[in-house]
C-alpha cells in the first residue's frame, strides 16, 4: 500500500459507512444481506484500487436451500475468494451460528479463501480456520462516518490485502493433492445437487440427457457425484499431460483440448460437463477447481514419490466421502502384494507357457476386470519393461506392445482417469507410444452382459461413450485373454426388506441376459451347494468378489476356451465356507494347478489377526492355471501356504517372493470324491480340524517340494 493508501482507504471506508447508515435509516428496506451487496462490493473494488489490483466482483445468485457465497471476487482475471454477507448485528463468527446459517457454514468452511461480514465485523477464513478479523468501532447502520477510525481502516486494509493475495497452496505430494482437491470436489458436488433441485435449470436439462446415456440408473445424488469426480479427475489428468506452463490459468476448455488425442472419451466428457450455460449455475465450484488445478506443479508431485498415484484415489475418497469409499470397496492393494502376484504369474508364463519375456511376449494378453487406479496393469507393464531391458537392452518397442496388450475395466470415473494418467506416463517415459485407439482402459461395467448393445442411435454428445462401450464389449466377447488378475471389490449386499427399488448386484454373471431363456453362469456356483445340502449357506456367495471370480473363469476358460491364468486377491471366505462348495468344485474342475496364499486378517472371531488392508475381512491370494484343454475329471493340484504376523511383516515377506519356491507349500491330497461333495460327507461342512483348503474334511497333507 502506498503512503497515501491508508488515508485514501479511510475515506473509502467512511463513504461505505455513510451509505449503509442512509440505507438502513430509510423506510424502504429490503433484505438486510441484499442491502450490503452493493456497498461491500464497492468497498472491495476501492481497496483493490488503493493497492494497484484490478478487483472484480460478481454477485452470486442463491441456489436451493443453502446457496452459495454472496460475492465472488477476482483479481487479475482469476478468482481469488468469496464473501458471505450476514444481517448487521449477526456478527462474522459462523462457528457460533445455528439453524440454516450453521448448515451453510458446514458447506462454506471448505472454501480456501472466504470473508464473512455483517458490515461491522469482518472475518477471514481459510478451510474453516479463522486467519484474522476486524471489528469496526461503531455501527455502520446508524453512526455514519463516525462508525470507523483510521485504525479500523488500517486493519481492514491489511485484511483485504491478505484476502486479495490468496493463491492456492501448491501440493508437494499426492496425499497433499488429494487433501486439496477433495473438499473442492465435495463443494462442486453440492452445487450440482442444488442446481438439480430446479427442474428447469440448465444443469437439470443436461443431467437428463447424461443420465439417459451415461448414468441410466443414477439418481440426482449419484449424478452429482459422477459429475464432480469426472470434472476433477479429467482436469487433473489434463494438467499432468500438458507440458506447457499454466500461468495460473487452466480451465476445462483447455483441458479438453489437451486430452483430445489420447483420451477421447474424457475430452468429450469435459466439453459437455463444462457447458457454458450449465456452468453458470455451479461457477463457484468450477472456478475454484480450475484455479487450484492450475496451481499444481506436476513435476514436484511426481518427484516426491516413486509412484505418487498408488494410493491417491483412496486418500481422495477418505477426505471426500468416507462412506462412498467403504461402499465401493476402495482399498487399493499394497505394492508388495501386487508385485508378488505379478512375479508368480511371470514365472508360470516363462516356465510353463515358454514365454521368455513373460508378459512382454507375443500372445500374452492381460486383463484386470476391476482396475481401480491401474495398479495391476501398471505393475505388469513395469515388469515387462524390466524384462525387455534385461533381454534387449532397451524397452521402447516393448512399451508400445504392452500398451496394446494390457486391458482393464473400471466402473468409477475417478480411478479410471487416474489409471489413464499412470499408464500413459509409464509407457511414454519408456519411449513407447499410446495405441492410436487410445489406452485399453475402458470405463465399463465388467458384470454387464457381454452381449448388451448400446441404445439405438446415440446423439452426438454420447457417441464417444458409445465407442468406448463397443470397445469394452469386444474385449469381453472376442479378445483371447491369457492372464486375468487383480483385486476385485468385495462387498456382500444385504438389502433391508423395507428398502424398495434397490437393484441387486451381480449383473449378467448372476442373472444372465434378462428376458432370455438361459441359465446364468453363477448357477454353477450355487447348484452344487444346494444339491450337497448347503443351500442355507449360499446367501454368503452374493458378494462382489464371488461374481468376479465366476466372470473370470467364464472369460478365460469358457469364452476364450483357455489355457490361461487367473490370480485374484479377495476375501478368503470361499476357502472354508460351507456355502462355497460349488465354487471350490468349479475351481478344481477348471484349473490344473492352484496355489493359495492365506494372508488371514480376521478381527471378528476368537483368533484375531492383522490385515494387510484397512478392513476386518480375512483375505487370500489365489493363482490358478490351466495349461491346455480342460480336464474336469482330474481335480486341480492344490497347494496352500499361510503368511502370519503383523501387516508390516506380511508385506515384507511378500516383497521377497520372487518365485513359487520362496514359499513353504502344503500340498493337499484328494481324489475326485472330495470335490463332488456327496451329501453324506457332513464333515465337509464342519471342518473342525482343517489343515488344508479345498478338501472335504481333514485329510493327509505333506510339505511339498518345489513350488512348481
C-alpha positions as CSV (number, residue, x, y, z in Angstrom):
1,X,0.0,0.0,0.0
2,X,1.3,3.5,-0.9
3,X,2.0,6.1,1.8
4,X,-1.3,7.8,0.9
5,X,-3.1,4.5,0.8
6,X,-4.3,4.3,4.4
7,X,-5.7,7.8,4.3
8,X,-7.4,7.2,1.0
9,X,-8.9,3.9,2.2
10,X,-10.1,5.5,5.4
11,X,-12.1,7.9,3.2
12,X,-13.5,5.0,1.2
13,X,-14.4,3.2,4.4
14,X,-16.2,6.3,5.7
15,X,-18.2,6.5,2.4
16,X,-19.1,2.8,2.9
17,X,-20.4,3.5,6.4
18,X,-22.4,6.6,5.4
19,X,-24.1,4.8,2.6
20,X,-25.2,2.0,4.9
21,X,-26.5,4.4,7.5
22,X,-28.5,6.1,4.8
23,X,-29.8,2.8,3.5
24,X,-30.8,1.3,6.9
25,X,-32.4,4.6,8.0
26,X,-34.7,4.5,5.0
27,X,-38.3,3.3,5.4
28,X,-37.9,1.4,2.2
29,X,-35.7,-1.5,3.3
30,X,-35.2,-4.9,1.7
31,X,-33.4,-8.0,3.0
32,X,-30.5,-6.9,5.2
33,X,-28.0,-9.0,3.3
34,X,-29.1,-7.6,0.0
35,X,-28.6,-4.1,1.3
36,X,-25.0,-4.9,1.9
37,X,-24.2,-6.3,-1.5
38,X,-23.6,-3.1,-3.4
39,X,-21.7,-1.2,-0.7
40,X,-19.4,-4.2,0.2
41,X,-18.7,-4.8,-3.5
42,X,-17.7,-1.2,-4.0
43,X,-15.5,-1.3,-0.9
44,X,-13.7,-4.3,-2.3
45,X,-13.1,-2.6,-5.6
46,X,-11.9,0.6,-3.8
47,X,-9.5,-1.4,-1.7
48,X,-8.1,-3.1,-4.8
49,X,-7.6,0.3,-6.4
50,X,-5.6,1.5,-3.4
51,X,-3.0,-1.3,-3.8
52,X,-3.0,-1.4,-7.6
53,X,-5.1,-4.5,-8.1
54,X,-7.8,-4.9,-10.6
55,X,-10.6,-6.3,-8.4
56,X,-13.8,-7.6,-9.9
57,X,-16.9,-8.6,-8.0
58,X,-19.6,-10.9,-9.2
59,X,-22.9,-11.0,-7.3
60,X,-23.9,-14.6,-6.9
61,X,-27.5,-15.9,-7.1
62,X,-28.7,-18.1,-4.2
63,X,-29.2,-21.8,-5.1
64,X,-31.7,-24.1,-3.4
65,X,-31.5,-24.2,0.4
66,X,-28.1,-23.2,1.5
67,X,-27.0,-21.2,-1.5
68,X,-23.5,-20.0,-2.4
69,X,-21.5,-17.1,-1.0
70,X,-23.0,-13.8,-1.9
71,X,-19.9,-12.4,-3.7
72,X,-17.3,-13.9,-5.9
73,X,-14.1,-11.8,-6.0
74,X,-11.5,-11.9,-8.7
75,X,-8.1,-10.2,-9.1
76,X,-6.2,-10.1,-12.4
77,X,-9.0,-12.1,-14.1
78,X,-8.6,-15.0,-11.7
79,X,-11.0,-16.0,-8.9
80,X,-9.3,-15.2,-5.5
81,X,-12.1,-15.8,-3.0
82,X,-15.7,-15.2,-1.8
83,X,-17.6,-13.0,0.6
84,X,-20.6,-14.1,2.6
85,X,-22.9,-11.4,3.9
86,X,-25.0,-11.6,7.1
87,X,-27.5,-9.2,8.5
88,X,-25.9,-6.3,10.6
89,X,-25.7,-7.3,14.2
90,X,-25.4,-11.1,13.4
91,X,-21.6,-11.0,13.6
92,X,-19.0,-12.7,11.5
93,X,-18.2,-15.8,13.6
94,X,-20.0,-18.6,11.7
95,X,-18.9,-21.3,14.2
96,X,-21.5,-19.8,16.6
97,X,-24.3,-19.8,14.1
98,X,-27.3,-22.1,14.4
99,X,-30.0,-23.4,12.1
100,X,-29.8,-22.7,8.4
101,X,-26.7,-20.4,8.9
102,X,-24.9,-23.3,10.5
103,X,-25.8,-25.6,7.7
104,X,-24.5,-23.0,5.3
105,X,-21.2,-22.7,7.2
106,X,-20.7,-26.5,7.2
107,X,-20.6,-26.2,3.4
108,X,-18.7,-23.0,3.1
109,X,-16.0,-23.9,5.6
110,X,-14.2,-25.9,2.9
111,X,-13.6,-22.8,0.8
112,X,-9.9,-21.8,0.7
113,X,-10.4,-18.0,1.0
114,X,-13.6,-16.6,2.5
115,X,-14.7,-13.5,4.3
116,X,-17.8,-13.4,6.5
117,X,-19.1,-9.9,7.2
118,X,-22.2,-8.2,8.6
119,X,-20.9,-4.8,7.7
120,X,-19.4,-4.2,11.1
121,X,-17.4,-7.4,11.6
122,X,-15.1,-8.9,9.0
123,X,-13.5,-12.3,9.5
124,X,-11.2,-14.1,7.0
125,X,-11.4,-18.0,6.9
126,X,-9.4,-20.5,5.0
127,X,-10.6,-24.1,5.0
128,X,-12.5,-23.5,8.2
129,X,-9.7,-21.8,10.1
130,X,-10.0,-18.1,11.1
131,X,-7.0,-16.3,9.8
132,X,-7.9,-12.8,11.1
133,X,-10.7,-10.4,11.8
134,X,-11.6,-6.7,12.2
135,X,-14.5,-5.2,14.1
136,X,-15.3,-1.5,13.3
137,X,-15.5,0.9,16.2
138,X,-19.2,1.8,15.7
139,X,-22.3,0.7,13.9
140,X,-22.3,1.4,10.2
141,X,-26.1,1.1,10.1
142,X,-26.6,4.1,12.5
143,X,-23.3,6.0,13.1
144,X,-22.3,7.0,9.6
145,X,-18.7,8.1,9.2
146,X,-18.3,8.1,12.9
147,X,-18.5,4.3,12.9
148,X,-14.9,4.0,11.6
149,X,-11.5,5.2,12.7
150,X,-8.1,5.4,11.0
151,X,-7.0,2.3,12.9
152,X,-10.1,0.4,11.7
153,X,-9.2,1.4,8.1
154,X,-5.6,0.3,8.5
155,X,-6.6,-3.1,10.0
156,X,-9.2,-3.8,7.4
157,X,-6.9,-2.7,4.5
158,X,-4.4,-5.3,5.6
159,X,-7.0,-8.0,6.0
160,X,-8.3,-7.3,2.4
161,X,-4.7,-7.3,1.1
162,X,-4.3,-10.8,2.6
163,X,-7.6,-11.8,1.0
164,X,-6.7,-10.4,-2.5
165,X,-3.3,-12.1,-2.3
166,X,-4.5,-15.6,-1.9
167,X,-3.1,-18.2,-4.2
168,X,-3.7,-22.0,-4.0
169,X,-1.2,-23.9,-1.9
170,X,0.9,-25.9,-4.3
171,X,0.8,-29.5,-3.1
172,X,4.1,-31.3,-2.9
173,X,2.8,-34.9,-2.7
174,X,-0.1,-36.9,-4.0
175,X,-1.5,-37.1,-0.5
176,X,-1.5,-33.3,-0.2
177,X,-3.0,-33.0,-3.7
178,X,-5.9,-35.4,-2.6
179,X,-6.5,-33.3,0.5
180,X,-6.6,-30.1,-1.5
181,X,-8.9,-31.4,-4.2
182,X,-11.4,-33.5,-2.1
183,X,-13.2,-30.5,-0.4
184,X,-13.3,-28.6,-3.7
185,X,-14.9,-31.7,-5.4
186,X,-17.3,-32.0,-2.5
187,X,-18.3,-28.3,-2.9
188,X,-18.8,-28.8,-6.6
189,X,-20.9,-31.9,-6.0
190,X,-23.2,-30.0,-3.6
191,X,-23.5,-27.1,-6.1
192,X,-24.6,-29.6,-8.8
193,X,-27.1,-31.2,-6.4
194,X,-28.5,-27.8,-5.5
195,X,-28.9,-26.9,-9.2
196,X,-30.7,-30.1,-9.9
197,X,-33.3,-29.2,-7.4
198,X,-34.7,-26.8,-10.0
199,X,-36.1,-29.0,-12.8
200,X,-35.9,-26.0,-15.2
201,X,-32.2,-25.3,-14.6
202,X,-29.8,-25.7,-17.5
203,X,-27.9,-28.4,-15.4
204,X,-31.1,-30.4,-15.0
205,X,-31.6,-30.4,-18.7
206,X,-28.0,-31.6,-19.2
207,X,-28.4,-34.1,-16.5
208,X,-31.5,-35.6,-18.2
209,X,-29.5,-36.3,-21.3
210,X,-26.5,-37.6,-19.5
211,X,-28.4,-39.9,-17.2
212,X,-30.1,-41.4,-20.2
213,X,-26.8,-42.5,-21.8
214,X,-24.1,-42.3,-19.2
215,X,-25.7,-43.0,-15.8
216,X,-29.1,-44.6,-16.6
217,X,-29.6,-45.9,-13.0
218,X,-28.3,-42.8,-11.3
219,X,-30.4,-40.6,-9.1
220,X,-29.6,-36.9,-8.6
221,X,-27.1,-37.6,-5.8
222,X,-25.2,-40.2,-7.9
223,X,-25.2,-38.0,-10.9
224,X,-23.9,-35.0,-8.9
225,X,-21.1,-37.2,-7.6
226,X,-20.2,-38.6,-11.0
227,X,-20.2,-35.1,-12.5
228,X,-17.9,-33.7,-9.8
229,X,-15.5,-36.5,-9.8
230,X,-15.3,-36.6,-13.6
231,X,-14.6,-32.9,-13.9
232,X,-12.0,-33.1,-11.1
233,X,-10.1,-36.1,-12.4
234,X,-10.3,-35.3,-16.1
235,X,-8.9,-31.8,-15.5
236,X,-6.2,-33.3,-13.2
237,X,-5.2,-35.8,-16.0
238,X,-5.0,-33.0,-18.5
239,X,-2.8,-30.9,-16.2
240,X,-0.4,-33.7,-15.8
241,X,-0.5,-34.4,-19.6
242,X,0.1,-30.7,-20.5
243,X,3.7,-29.8,-21.0
244,X,3.2,-26.1,-21.0
245,X,3.1,-23.6,-18.1
246,X,-0.3,-22.8,-16.8
247,X,0.5,-19.2,-15.8
248,X,-2.1,-19.6,-13.1
249,X,-4.9,-20.4,-15.6
250,X,-6.1,-23.8,-16.6
251,X,-9.7,-24.2,-17.5
252,X,-11.9,-27.1,-18.6
253,X,-11.8,-25.9,-22.2
254,X,-8.0,-26.1,-22.3
255,X,-8.1,-29.4,-20.5
256,X,-10.4,-30.9,-23.1
257,X,-8.0,-29.8,-25.9
258,X,-5.1,-31.4,-24.1
259,X,-6.9,-34.8,-23.8
260,X,-8.4,-34.9,-27.2
261,X,-5.8,-37.1,-28.8
262,X,-5.1,-40.0,-26.4
263,X,-8.1,-39.7,-24.1
264,X,-11.0,-39.0,-26.4
265,X,-13.8,-40.0,-24.0
266,X,-12.6,-37.8,-21.2
267,X,-12.0,-34.9,-23.6
268,X,-15.6,-35.1,-24.9
269,X,-16.8,-35.5,-21.3
270,X,-15.1,-32.3,-20.2
271,X,-16.5,-30.4,-23.1
272,X,-20.0,-31.4,-22.1
273,X,-19.7,-31.1,-18.4
274,X,-18.2,-27.6,-18.8
275,X,-21.2,-26.5,-20.9
276,X,-21.3,-22.7,-20.5
277,X,-25.0,-22.5,-19.6
278,X,-24.8,-25.2,-17.0
279,X,-21.5,-23.8,-15.7
280,X,-23.2,-20.5,-14.8
281,X,-25.2,-22.4,-12.1
282,X,-22.2,-24.0,-10.5
283,X,-19.5,-21.4,-11.2
284,X,-18.3,-21.4,-7.5
285,X,-17.1,-25.0,-7.5
286,X,-15.8,-25.0,-11.1
287,X,-13.9,-21.7,-10.7
288,X,-12.2,-22.9,-7.5
289,X,-11.4,-26.3,-9.0
290,X,-9.8,-24.7,-12.1
291,X,-7.8,-22.2,-10.1
292,X,-6.5,-24.9,-7.8
293,X,-5.6,-27.4,-10.5
294,X,-3.8,-24.7,-12.4
295,X,-1.5,-24.2,-9.4
296,X,-0.4,-27.9,-9.4
297,X,3.1,-28.4,-10.5
298,X,3.2,-32.0,-11.9
299,X,7.0,-32.3,-11.7
300,X,7.0,-31.5,-8.0
301,X,4.3,-34.1,-7.2
302,X,5.8,-36.7,-9.4
303,X,9.3,-36.3,-8.0
304,X,8.1,-36.6,-4.4
305,X,7.4,-40.3,-4.7
306,X,8.2,-43.2,-7.0
307,X,4.6,-43.7,-7.7
308,X,2.6,-40.8,-6.3
309,X,-0.7,-42.2,-7.6
310,X,-0.6,-45.6,-5.9
311,X,-3.0,-44.7,-3.1
312,X,-4.1,-41.3,-4.4
313,X,-7.7,-42.2,-5.1
314,X,-8.1,-43.9,-1.7
315,X,-6.7,-40.8,0.0
316,X,-9.0,-38.7,-2.1
317,X,-12.2,-40.7,-1.2
318,X,-11.2,-40.8,2.5
319,X,-11.3,-37.0,2.5
320,X,-14.1,-36.6,0.0
321,X,-16.6,-39.2,1.2
322,X,-15.6,-42.0,3.5
323,X,-18.9,-43.8,3.2
324,X,-18.5,-43.9,-0.6
325,X,-15.1,-45.4,-0.2
326,X,-16.5,-48.1,2.1
327,X,-19.4,-48.8,-0.2
328,X,-17.2,-49.1,-3.3
329,X,-14.6,-51.1,-1.5
330,X,-11.9,-48.6,-2.5
331,X,-8.9,-50.1,-0.6
332,X,-6.1,-50.4,-3.0
333,X,-3.7,-53.2,-2.9
334,X,-0.3,-52.7,-1.4
335,X,2.5,-52.8,-3.9
336,X,4.2,-55.8,-2.3
337,X,1.1,-57.9,-2.9
338,X,0.7,-56.8,-6.5
339,X,4.3,-57.3,-7.4
340,X,4.4,-60.8,-5.8
341,X,1.3,-61.8,-7.8
342,X,2.9,-60.4,-11.0
343,X,6.2,-62.2,-10.3
344,X,4.4,-65.6,-9.7
345,X,2.4,-65.2,-12.9
346,X,5.5,-64.3,-14.8
347,X,7.2,-67.5,-13.6
348,X,4.3,-69.5,-14.9
349,X,4.5,-67.7,-18.3
350,X,8.2,-68.3,-18.6
351,X,8.4,-71.9,-17.4
352,X,5.1,-73.4,-18.3
353,X,4.0,-71.3,-21.3
354,X,7.5,-70.8,-22.7
355,X,7.1,-67.0,-22.9
356,X,10.7,-65.9,-22.4
357,X,9.7,-62.3,-21.8
358,X,6.7,-63.3,-19.7
359,X,4.1,-60.5,-20.1
360,X,6.0,-58.8,-22.9
361,X,6.0,-61.9,-25.1
362,X,3.7,-62.5,-28.1
363,X,0.2,-63.5,-27.4
364,X,0.2,-62.6,-23.7
365,X,-3.0,-60.6,-23.4
366,X,-3.7,-59.4,-19.9
367,X,-7.0,-58.1,-18.3
368,X,-7.8,-56.5,-15.0
369,X,-11.6,-56.5,-14.6
370,X,-11.6,-54.1,-11.7
371,X,-8.6,-51.9,-12.3
372,X,-9.1,-49.1,-9.9
373,X,-6.3,-46.7,-10.5
374,X,-4.4,-49.2,-12.6
375,X,-2.0,-50.7,-10.0
376,X,-2.0,-54.2,-11.5
377,X,-1.8,-53.1,-15.2
378,X,1.0,-50.7,-14.2
379,X,2.9,-53.5,-12.4
380,X,2.5,-55.7,-15.4
381,X,3.9,-53.0,-17.7
382,X,6.8,-52.3,-15.4
383,X,7.7,-55.9,-15.0
384,X,7.6,-56.3,-18.8
385,X,9.8,-53.2,-19.4
386,X,12.4,-54.6,-16.9
387,X,12.3,-58.0,-18.7
388,X,12.8,-56.2,-22.1
389,X,15.7,-54.1,-20.8
390,X,17.4,-57.3,-19.4
391,X,16.9,-59.1,-22.7
392,X,17.3,-56.5,-25.4
393,X,18.9,-53.6,-23.6
394,X,16.0,-51.2,-24.3
395,X,12.3,-51.2,-23.7
396,X,10.7,-48.7,-26.1
397,X,9.1,-51.2,-28.5
398,X,8.0,-53.4,-25.6
399,X,6.3,-50.4,-24.0
400,X,4.3,-49.8,-27.2
401,X,3.4,-53.5,-27.4
402,X,2.4,-53.6,-23.7
403,X,0.1,-50.6,-24.3
404,X,-1.7,-52.8,-26.9
405,X,-1.8,-56.0,-24.9
406,X,-2.9,-54.8,-21.4
407,X,-6.6,-54.3,-21.0
408,X,-8.6,-53.0,-18.0
409,X,-12.2,-52.3,-17.0
410,X,-13.1,-49.7,-14.3
411,X,-16.6,-48.6,-13.5
412,X,-15.8,-45.5,-11.4
413,X,-14.7,-42.4,-13.4
414,X,-12.2,-41.2,-10.8
415,X,-9.9,-44.2,-10.7
416,X,-10.4,-44.7,-14.4
417,X,-8.9,-41.3,-15.1
418,X,-6.0,-41.9,-12.7
419,X,-5.3,-45.3,-14.4
420,X,-5.1,-43.4,-17.7
421,X,-2.7,-40.9,-16.1
422,X,-0.4,-43.6,-14.6
423,X,-0.3,-45.9,-17.6
424,X,0.2,-43.3,-20.3
425,X,3.0,-41.7,-18.2
426,X,4.8,-45.0,-17.7
427,X,4.6,-46.0,-21.4
428,X,5.7,-42.6,-22.7
429,X,8.6,-42.3,-20.3
430,X,9.9,-45.7,-21.5
431,X,9.9,-44.3,-25.1
432,X,6.7,-46.1,-26.2
433,X,3.5,-44.7,-27.6
434,X,-0.1,-45.0,-26.7
435,X,-2.2,-47.0,-29.2
436,X,-3.9,-45.0,-31.9
437,X,-7.3,-46.0,-30.5
438,X,-6.2,-44.9,-27.0
439,X,-5.3,-46.8,-23.9
440,X,-7.1,-50.0,-23.4
441,X,-8.5,-48.9,-20.1
442,X,-12.3,-48.8,-20.5
443,X,-14.9,-47.0,-18.5
444,X,-17.1,-50.1,-18.3
445,X,-19.1,-52.4,-16.0
446,X,-17.4,-55.8,-16.1
447,X,-20.6,-57.6,-15.0
448,X,-22.7,-56.0,-17.7
449,X,-23.7,-58.6,-20.3
450,X,-21.0,-59.0,-22.9
451,X,-23.8,-59.1,-25.5
452,X,-25.5,-55.9,-24.4
453,X,-25.9,-53.3,-27.1
454,X,-25.8,-49.5,-26.6
455,X,-29.0,-47.6,-27.0
456,X,-30.1,-47.2,-30.7
457,X,-28.7,-44.2,-32.5
458,X,-26.8,-42.1,-29.9
459,X,-26.9,-38.4,-30.1
460,X,-23.7,-36.6,-31.0
461,X,-22.6,-35.9,-27.4
462,X,-22.8,-39.6,-26.4
463,X,-21.1,-41.2,-29.4
464,X,-17.7,-41.2,-27.8
465,X,-19.2,-43.2,-24.9
466,X,-20.8,-45.5,-27.4
467,X,-17.4,-46.2,-29.0
468,X,-15.9,-46.9,-25.6
469,X,-18.8,-49.3,-24.8
470,X,-18.2,-51.1,-28.1
471,X,-14.5,-51.5,-27.4
472,X,-15.1,-52.9,-24.0
473,X,-17.8,-55.3,-25.3
474,X,-15.4,-56.5,-27.9
475,X,-12.8,-57.4,-25.3
476,X,-15.4,-59.3,-23.3
477,X,-16.5,-61.3,-26.3
478,X,-13.5,-61.6,-28.6
479,X,-10.1,-60.8,-27.1
480,X,-8.4,-64.0,-26.0
481,X,-7.2,-63.1,-22.6
482,X,-4.4,-65.3,-21.3
483,X,-4.0,-63.7,-17.8
484,X,-6.8,-62.2,-15.7
485,X,-5.6,-60.7,-12.5
486,X,-6.5,-58.1,-9.9
487,X,-8.2,-57.1,-6.7
488,X,-12.0,-57.1,-7.4
489,X,-14.3,-55.4,-4.9
490,X,-15.7,-57.5,-2.0
491,X,-19.0,-56.4,-0.6
492,X,-21.8,-58.7,0.5
493,X,-25.0,-56.9,-0.4
494,X,-27.6,-57.0,2.3
495,X,-30.9,-55.4,1.4
496,X,-33.2,-54.1,4.1
497,X,-36.7,-55.6,3.4
498,X,-38.1,-52.1,3.9
499,X,-36.0,-50.7,1.0
500,X,-37.8,-50.7,-2.3
501,X,-36.3,-50.5,-5.7
502,X,-32.8,-51.5,-4.6
503,X,-31.1,-53.2,-7.5
504,X,-29.5,-56.5,-6.7
505,X,-25.8,-56.8,-7.6
506,X,-24.2,-59.4,-9.8
507,X,-25.2,-58.3,-13.2
508,X,-25.0,-60.7,-16.1
509,X,-23.0,-63.2,-14.1
510,X,-25.8,-63.6,-11.6
511,X,-28.9,-63.0,-13.7
512,X,-27.9,-63.7,-17.3
513,X,-29.4,-61.6,-20.1
514,X,-32.8,-60.6,-18.7
515,X,-35.7,-61.8,-20.8
516,X,-33.6,-64.5,-22.3
517,X,-34.3,-68.2,-21.6
518,X,-30.8,-69.1,-20.5
519,X,-29.1,-70.3,-17.3
520,X,-26.9,-67.6,-15.6
521,X,-23.3,-68.7,-15.2
522,X,-23.5,-68.0,-11.4
523,X,-25.7,-71.0,-11.0
524,X,-22.6,-73.1,-11.5
525,X,-21.5,-72.0,-8.0
526,X,-25.0,-72.3,-6.5
527,X,-26.4,-75.6,-7.8
528,X,-23.7,-78.0,-6.3
529,X,-24.1,-76.4,-2.9
530,X,-27.9,-76.8,-2.9
531,X,-27.5,-80.5,-4.1
532,X,-25.0,-81.1,-1.3
533,X,-27.4,-79.8,1.3
534,X,-25.7,-76.4,1.9
535,X,-28.5,-74.3,0.4
536,X,-28.9,-72.4,3.7
537,X,-25.4,-71.1,3.3
538,X,-25.4,-69.9,-0.3
539,X,-26.5,-66.4,0.8
540,X,-22.8,-65.8,1.6
541,X,-22.0,-66.2,-2.1
542,X,-23.8,-63.0,-3.1
543,X,-20.7,-60.9,-2.8
544,X,-19.0,-58.8,-5.5
545,X,-15.7,-60.8,-5.4
546,X,-17.6,-64.1,-6.0
547,X,-19.3,-62.6,-9.1
548,X,-15.9,-61.5,-10.4
549,X,-14.4,-65.0,-9.8
550,X,-17.2,-66.6,-11.8
551,X,-16.9,-64.0,-14.5
552,X,-13.1,-64.5,-14.7
553,X,-13.5,-68.3,-15.1
554,X,-16.0,-67.7,-17.8
555,X,-13.9,-65.2,-19.7
556,X,-10.6,-67.1,-19.7
557,X,-11.7,-70.7,-19.8
558,X,-15.1,-70.7,-21.4
559,X,-15.5,-67.6,-23.7
560,X,-11.8,-67.9,-24.7
561,X,-11.5,-71.6,-24.1
562,X,-8.2,-71.4,-22.2
563,X,-5.4,-72.2,-21.5
564,X,-4.9,-69.4,-19.0
565,X,-4.1,-68.0,-15.6
566,X,-6.4,-66.3,-13.1
567,X,-5.0,-64.6,-10.0
568,X,-7.0,-62.5,-7.5
569,X,-6.6,-61.3,-4.0
570,X,-10.0,-61.4,-2.4
571,X,-11.9,-62.2,0.7
572,X,-11.0,-65.7,1.8
573,X,-14.4,-67.0,2.8
574,X,-14.5,-69.2,-0.3
575,X,-11.7,-71.4,1.2
576,X,-13.7,-72.8,4.0
577,X,-17.3,-71.6,3.9
578,X,-19.8,-74.4,3.5
579,X,-21.9,-72.4,1.1
580,X,-18.9,-72.2,-1.3
581,X,-18.6,-75.9,-2.1
582,X,-19.8,-75.3,-5.6
583,X,-17.3,-72.5,-6.2
584,X,-14.5,-74.8,-4.9
585,X,-15.7,-77.6,-7.1
586,X,-15.7,-75.5,-10.2
587,X,-12.3,-74.1,-9.5
588,X,-10.9,-77.6,-9.0
589,X,-12.6,-78.8,-12.2
590,X,-11.3,-75.7,-14.2
591,X,-7.7,-75.4,-13.1
592,X,-4.8,-77.9,-13.4
593,X,-2.9,-76.3,-10.5
594,X,-3.9,-73.8,-7.8
595,X,-1.9,-72.0,-5.2
596,X,-3.4,-70.3,-2.2
597,X,-1.6,-67.7,-0.1
598,X,-3.6,-67.2,3.1
599,X,-3.0,-63.7,4.5
600,X,-5.6,-64.1,7.3
601,X,-6.7,-60.7,8.7
602,X,-9.9,-61.5,10.6
603,X,-10.8,-59.4,13.6
604,X,-14.3,-60.7,14.4
605,X,-13.6,-64.2,15.7
606,X,-11.7,-65.5,18.7
607,X,-8.4,-65.6,16.9
608,X,-7.8,-62.0,15.7
609,X,-5.0,-61.4,13.1
610,X,-3.8,-58.3,11.5
611,X,-5.0,-57.5,7.9
612,X,-3.0,-56.2,5.0
613,X,-5.9,-53.9,4.2
614,X,-7.8,-51.4,6.5
615,X,-10.7,-53.9,6.7
616,X,-11.8,-56.7,9.0
617,X,-12.3,-59.3,6.3
618,X,-9.7,-62.1,6.0
619,X,-8.1,-62.2,2.6
620,X,-6.1,-64.6,0.4
621,X,-4.2,-64.6,-2.9
622,X,-5.0,-67.3,-5.4
623,X,-3.1,-68.2,-8.5
624,X,-4.9,-70.8,-10.7
625,X,-3.6,-72.1,-14.1
626,X,-4.8,-74.4,-16.8
627,X,-2.1,-75.5,-19.3
628,X,-4.2,-76.9,-22.2
629,X,-7.5,-78.5,-22.8
630,X,-10.0,-78.8,-20.0
631,X,-9.8,-81.9,-17.8
632,X,-12.7,-81.6,-15.4
633,X,-12.4,-85.3,-14.3
634,X,-9.0,-84.6,-12.7
635,X,-9.1,-82.2,-9.8
636,X,-6.6,-79.4,-9.7
637,X,-3.5,-80.0,-7.7
638,X,-3.8,-77.6,-4.7
639,X,-1.0,-76.0,-2.7
640,X,-1.5,-73.9,0.4
641,X,0.6,-71.6,2.5
642,X,-0.1,-69.1,5.3
643,X,1.7,-65.9,6.0
644,X,1.4,-64.8,9.6
645,X,2.5,-61.8,11.6
646,X,1.8,-58.1,11.6
647,X,0.8,-56.2,8.4
648,X,4.4,-55.0,8.0
649,X,5.8,-58.5,8.5
650,X,3.4,-59.9,5.9
651,X,4.2,-57.3,3.4
652,X,7.9,-57.7,4.0
653,X,7.6,-61.4,3.4
654,X,5.7,-60.9,0.2
655,X,8.2,-58.4,-1.0
656,X,10.8,-61.2,-1.1
657,X,8.6,-63.6,-3.1
658,X,10.4,-63.9,-6.5
659,X,9.0,-67.3,-7.4
660,X,6.9,-70.2,-6.0
661,X,9.9,-71.8,-4.4
662,X,10.2,-68.8,-2.0
663,X,7.2,-70.0,0.0
664,X,6.6,-73.2,2.0
665,X,3.7,-75.0,0.4
666,X,1.4,-77.6,2.0
667,X,0.1,-79.9,-0.7
668,X,-3.4,-81.2,-0.4
669,X,-4.2,-84.8,-1.4
670,X,-7.7,-85.7,-2.5
671,X,-9.4,-87.7,-5.1
672,X,-12.3,-86.7,-7.3
673,X,-14.8,-87.6,-4.5
674,X,-13.5,-84.7,-2.4
675,X,-15.0,-82.1,-4.6
676,X,-18.0,-83.9,-5.9
677,X,-19.3,-83.2,-2.4
678,X,-21.6,-86.2,-1.6
679,X,-24.4,-85.2,0.7
680,X,-23.4,-87.9,3.3
681,X,-20.0,-86.1,3.8
682,X,-21.1,-83.9,6.6
683,X,-17.5,-83.3,7.6
684,X,-17.2,-81.2,4.5
685,X,-19.4,-78.6,6.1
686,X,-17.9,-78.5,9.6
687,X,-14.1,-79.0,9.0
688,X,-13.3,-79.0,12.8
689,X,-9.6,-79.5,12.3
690,X,-9.0,-78.1,8.9
691,X,-5.3,-78.1,8.0
692,X,-5.6,-77.7,4.2
693,X,-8.1,-76.0,2.0
694,X,-10.2,-77.4,-0.8
695,X,-10.8,-80.7,1.0
696,X,-14.0,-82.3,2.2
697,X,-12.6,-82.9,5.7
698,X,-9.3,-83.1,7.5
699,X,-7.0,-85.0,5.1
700,X,-3.4,-86.0,4.9
701,X,-1.0,-83.3,3.7
702,X,2.7,-83.0,3.5
703,X,5.3,-80.3,3.0
704,X,5.6,-80.1,-0.8
705,X,8.8,-79.9,-2.8
706,X,9.4,-77.1,-5.3
707,X,6.5,-74.7,-5.8
708,X,6.2,-75.6,-9.5
